């Protein structure tokens, strides 16, 4: 009886609007982070954009978590909603940490592999932006969502390869002559890899939601 009652009650659709807004902010943060890695004056010019977008994302995340507590019927499991918005927020939080690391160590030159990893981050963010609204029609869009999450996971694998190749080149160039340059470069690589890993977490959450609801 209770199941029939829940089925007849309107679901809170505002969650999808909040997910979409958050994904837009994540894309903007990713694009600003990539722009930082053009180097030179672009670092300082785009740093604050990453910071601002991370704050915007925190505000939206807070709205979602409040809505989860106050909404009687949610579009899908409350735990899934929390996991999704938290994983998305973790991605832009890691972008902020990356930008802070770049600023802290006053890095103004970046390797081709670093820029390619940043390109992968932007691509992951856009795939998430495309996929999140599809959750509103999860049954009809299950195949497309699964395709998008697989693409994100593939990008994570490619980013790992870029990380390993770039780190090896960095070691060969600086390990013997400039240990600090190697240390700083390793920090940047590590942070970039973690950003892509966080997007893979988002993909896993989205794929899990599809499995549970289709």
Buried (B, 14 or more C-beta within 10 A) or exposed (E): EEEEEEEEEEBBEEBBEBBBBBBBBBBBBBBBBBBBBBBEEBBEEBBEBBBBBBEBBBEBBEBBBEBBEEBEEBBBEEEBBBBBBBBBBBBBBBBBBBBBBBBEBEBBEBBEBBBBBBBBBBBBBBBBBBBBBBBBEBEEBBEBBBEBBEBBBEBBEBBBEBBEBBBEBBEEBBEEEEEEBBEBBBBBBBBBBBBBBBBBBBBBBBBBBBEEBE
